[in-house]
Amino acid sequence: MVEYELVRHCAPTLAGLKTANLFSVFYSSEEELRNDIRDLNRRLGEKGLRVLPFSYKNNRALIYVYRPKKLKADLSEKLAKKYLSGKGYNPLKPGLCLSKLIWHIKNSRIFPHEIGFFLGYPAEDVIGFIDNKDSCKLCGCWKVYHNEQDAKKTFLAFNRCTECLCCKSKQGVPLNELAVAT
C-alpha cells in the first residue's frame, strides 16, 4: 500500500521532474512502516532518491520523498538561501536543514510554510505564499504568485506524469523501474 501511495503522490519526483513530494499514509504498525521505508530507500537509493519519515502521529505518517542533489541546488538558489538563512537554516547543509524542518513540523503549532523550498516550488511563490496567502494568481500543485504561464505548464506535466506512472504501477511495473536515475 505504501508503494502505490508513494507513486500516486510522488510521481513527478520519481520521474526526476520535481525535487520532492510530501504525503501522508496510514499505518497499523510503526515498525512495519519503518521497515517499508528502509526497503524503499534500498530500492530507490540507486536512482538518487531518499525516503524520510517526517512524523508519526495517530497512525498516520508524514513521508518526504526527495532527490538530495536537487534539494541542495534548490536551497542554494539566491532567494531561498536568503530567506532560509534569515529563519536560522543553513542552506549550505541540506541535511541540517531537513533536521530543523522536521523539528518545526513536530514542535510548532503552525505548519512551517518554508517547506515549499524543500518541495522544489519556485522561491518567488513560496515567499509569495508566506507574505500574501490570499492573493495568488493560480492554485494547482502549489499557489502561484509569480509566473502563472510556467506554472500551468508544470502542473500539466506533473498531472500527466502522475497519470502515466499510476497506470504503469497498476499494471505491475516495479517501483524501481518507474523511478528515473538522475
N, C-alpha and C positions, 0 to 999 in steps of 0.2 A: 504493500500500500504506500509506503513512504516513497518508493521509487517512482510510481506513477504520479504522485503529488509533486515530486521534485520536477518531473518532466512538464507537468501542467503549469507549474508556477515559475519555472526557471529555464524554459526552452531558449530564450534569447541568450542567456548566459552559457548554456550548454553549447550553443551554436557559435559562440565567440562574438556575438553582436553586442553584448552588454557586459559590463563589469561584474554585476552581482544582482541577485534577487533574494528576497526575504519572504518566507511563507510560514504559516502556522500549520501544525499537524497534530492530530490526536494520537495519544499513545496510551496503552494499558500498562506497559512495563517500561520504566525509565531505563532499566538495564538493557532490555531488548532494543530500545531505540538507540542507546549509546553504541551497542554492537552493530546496528544497522548503519550508523554514521561512520564507524570505523571501517566497515566494509565498503561504503560508498567512497570514502577517502582513498582506500587502496585501489579501487577500480577507476576512479576519476583523476587521481593524482598524476598519472602519466599523461593526461590530457591538459594539465595545467590548471586544474580545478581543485578547490577545497570546500569542505562542508563543515560548518561550525554551528553547534547549538548555542543560541544566544540566551535562552531562558527555558526553564521548565516550570509550569505552574498549572494547577488544576487539570492535570492530564493533557495539557497542550504544550507543545514545544515550539519555540520560535527558531527557525532554521535559516541560516545565512549560507548561500552558495555563491562562491566568488572565484575570480581569477586574480591571484596575488599580483601578477605583473601589471595587469590593467589597473588594479587598485592603487598600486604605487604611483603609476603615471597620473591617475586622476587626482590623487591627494597632492601631487606636486604641481598641479595646474595653479597658475598665479592666484586667481580669485579664491579657490578652495583653500590653498595654502594660507593665504592671508586670513580668511575667516576662521579656519580651524585653529591656527596659531593663537588668534585672539580668544578662543574658547579653551585654551590650555592643552590642546592636542599638539603633538609633534609630528607634522605631516611627513617628515623625513624617515619616520619609523612607523610604517603601517601596522605592524603587529601591536605596538603600544597603543596606537590609535584605536584599533579594534578592541583591545582590553578596556580602554577608557569608555568607548561606546557601549560595550556590554555592561560595564558598571553603571552607566547612566540609565540604560534600559531597565536594569534590575532595581535601581535605587531611587530613581526620580519619579515624581508624580506625573510629570509631563513627558510624553514621548520625545526623545531628542530629535528635533527636525533636521539637524545636521546629517542625519542618516542618509539623506539624499546624495551627499557627496560620496558615501560608501556604496551607493547603488548605481553610480555612474550617470546620474542625472546631470544635465548641464548646470554648471555652477551658478549662472545667472538666474536659473529657475529655482534652485534651492534657496538662494538668497531672497529672491522674489517671494517665495512662499513664506519664509520666515518673517519678512518685513511687511508683506501685503496679502495675507491669506485670502482675502475676498475679491481681489481684482485681477484674476488670471484671465488670459486670452483664450485658453483652451484647457479642457480636462481630458486626460487619457490615462496613460500609464503613470503619469505624474501631472501636476499642474504646471502649465506653461505660462511664463511671463515675458519671454524674450522672443525667440524665433519660432513663430507659430508654423510656418511652412515646413521647416526642417523637422519639427516635432511630429507633424501629421505624417510625413514620410516614414519617420522612425516608428511611430505607433503602428502603421500599416505593416511594416517589415516585421515588427515584433509579433503582431497578431498572426500573420501568415506563417512565421516560424513556429509559433506555438501550435497552430492547427496541424502543420506538417509533422512535427515531432510527436505530438499526441497520437496522431493517426499511426505513425510508424511504431510507437510504443504499444498501442493496442494490437498491432499485427505481430508483436513478439520480437521486434528488434531490440537487442540488449542495450541498456543504458550506455555502456562504454562505447558502443558503435554509434549512438546518437550524438555523443559529445565530440566536439572538434578539438583537435590539439592546436594550441597556439603557442 
